Amino acid sequence: MIGEFLVEMRNISKSFFGIKVNNKINFTLRKGEIQALLGENGAGKTTLMNMLTGVYFPDEGDTFFKGKKMVLNFPGDALSMGIGMVHQRFSLVGNLTVFENLILGHPKNKFIINVAVEKILIQKYMKQFDFHINLDAIVDELPIGIRQKVEILKMLVREVDVLIVDEPTTVLTKQEADNLMQILRNIANSGKGIIFITHKMSEVFQVANSITVLRKGEKIATVNKEETTPNELARMMVGKEHNTTFNLPKTKKIPEILKIENLFVNSNNGVLAVKNLSFNVAGGEILSIAGVTGNGQIELADALTGNRKVGSGNIKFKNRDITQHSPKKRIDEGISYIPGDRINVGVAGNRSVWENLIMKVYRLPKFKKGLLLNNVKLKKYAEKIIQKYDIMMPGINLPALLLSGGNLQKLIIGREIERDCDLYICVYPTRGLDVGATEFVRNSILNLRNKGKAIILISGDFDEIFGLSDRIAVMCEGKFTGLFNNGDYSLEQIGLMMSGQEIENLEN
Amino acid sequence: MFRIKLEQKERVSKQQELIINLYAIAFALILSGIFIALNGANPFVAFWKILTSVFGSRYGFSETLVKSIPLIFTGLSVAIALNSKIWNIGAEGQLFFGAIFATAFVIYGPVLPRPLMLTIMVLLGMIGGAVWAAIPALLKIKFKMNEVISTLLLNYVAINIADYFLFGAWKGKDNFPYTPEFPLEAKFPRLNFGRVHFGFIIAILLVILLYIIIYHTRMGYKLRLTGSSLKAAKYAGIEIKKMMFLVFLISGALAGLAGVGQICGIEYKLHQHISNGYGYTGIIVAWLARSNPFVIVFFAFFLSILLKGVDSLQIVMHLPAAVGVIIQSLILFAILGGELFKNYNVQILRRK
């Protein structure tokens, strides 16, 4: 049942550094409605929502909540009025219990908290919306999917009328994501409004009633789900038709760029994360590693790049044993790493764009001027990459954290390609990117392959895996449950391997 | 009724940061003025006296410069650590340890020609400071011990070690806890301007050298990257533990130099009061002028104006000595409070 208006944002505009990030946007949300907010990175989705929750103030325009004009002074004001947002980065206190997190900062708790009454109240909400969480569990010990639910429950306990969720499924498995969709549906059915920020078309069609598309700070349209198609939405998002099929031209394989023998690697807490892996990767080949997040893929990538100690086994790169080589040495030997955590690992956010672009080349002799660094030459080098890869940024001397997600990835990929390595290890290279940036990244990886580079692609996106791979390995609990040529097995069969079935035991 | 409106800022430029710090100082000075008034003195007269005591005479100005020398060293010491996200609260102890090392050479070593003797003492002072900083460095790197606590507590240890020598082996003939006066070979030449000594030239050269190192060398680049993000630095192939250790050593060596400057340039002996809290005041200097060595000179001089001026307030206006400490603390508080303005746009509006 979709009812009356909850939120009406009228002619909202906002600029940063003279760049309009929101231009005269109108946005409405009704009771019982799930509205997807769709757009590329940097389209202005998060800015718009930050203005609804009082983090930023609009330069122009008014917001009405339940028919009344909203005046926000502190970020907390929106929450106390009934607008809550679950951010991509969670705001839970890790070493407190779920219950403690739920009541922490709740305005109605003054000095004395009646634990028994509060717990009964919370149980009531959990029952109503079909949550199953142990209230006494320590948050840090919970899987990420449950933590997400705690965040949502926290909002429900505060009796919000509007719930904003910012790309909630990026960190979830398929099952967790499906479950989350169901919960969002339950919440909407209880008469609340939900704004669902996302990139994923399938989720839009799974759960949303209506869709608002933003592009470059402008609102393109608001459409009902029944009246549109994924293709139409994609066109609205990027303004042009997108080519998602890749064809893999034949390349001359250069055998054995990388050869792994009986590799064992431990995870942070000392558990065996990679168990007895042996495989090799040839030049001009993309080997994809598919699997549910947390099955040893990151530990494998870290071991290959030297950022994690190998328990036992050998890593041979171009016929040389590099098992004990430092990360620095491996960088110089021609191993490139495109990390999954762009913001914290891929760049030093506070440093300038140019300083981030020279991260791996600054110690080359050609950038030396006596004892000093040749900063002029280094800046020129950085400028060349910016132009070549069309990186949009406010200024070469400004911090890299001002770049949008897509441009940040362009910066990282441009930096790595220009170094001309023999092996590229790409970890979730398109995660969280918009359609345009995704296509850029995939084309770049494909070009590297066609130039004879060896590529390991760790990914969870099957469009990507099927579209780019020569061979596919499926990783489960630190082992390969399958390693085969792309096309030999169906998605369904790969799904079984991801859940632990060995390839030999599959019935064809 | 009024209400305060806070809006998160995307980022602040270095210029804005400096301006906010200057506002904070002005605010702290107003509060200090109120405090001086409460003590029965006219604050305007007091501030005027501070200014004239510094700029009114050749003597006053030179004495202010003398106080700024150790502050430049300790300010650089704390700032270089701070830029790598390391809190070195131990400049005071490293200053003493540098002085102990340099003094040891005077006591136990031969008397060498002046340039050689002084070079050795400067190097020993740097080594002494670095050794004392190496302890918290190793504790942090090996055992993840918080350096704020370890560096702070080691200050007291260092001062007590100095006492151990001063009350023991190094005690002078008249039985007071200070060493005999150094020979001429162990004294910095004066610059023909009051008591301003050769340490000032070392300080200025170091400022230039550090600027070049930080912004124009590979090591400086590594320092900048490590200071911004440990994960990114590691990803770029930088051995961050080595870098951290190095930063501690440099930081300690700089503080050690402050100690050498005090004993070779001013006091000509080691005693318990060579420092006047320069290691702690250096924290304020560093916080005010975080990322630029040249700005450190400016703020070191500014804080020595206060130190010098308050000395004369005691004498001329009979104000308590604590006034100086209170003004310093107010400045630090105001600057830390100013962080709010660096992260948020603040507006005060009338409630409708």
Interface residues (C-beta under 8 A of the other chain):
Chain A: F16 F17 V55 Y56 F57 N73 F74 P75 N307 S326 P327 K328 K329 R330 I331 D332 Y337 P339 D341 N344 V345 G346 V347 A348 G349 N350 R351 E355 I358 M359 K360 Y362 R363 L371 L372 L373 N375 P399 L401 L402
Chain B: R3 I4 K5 L6 E7 Q8 E10 R11 I212 Y215 H216 T217 R218 G220 Y221 R224 L225 S228 S229 K231 A232 A233 K234 Y235 A236 G237 I238 E239
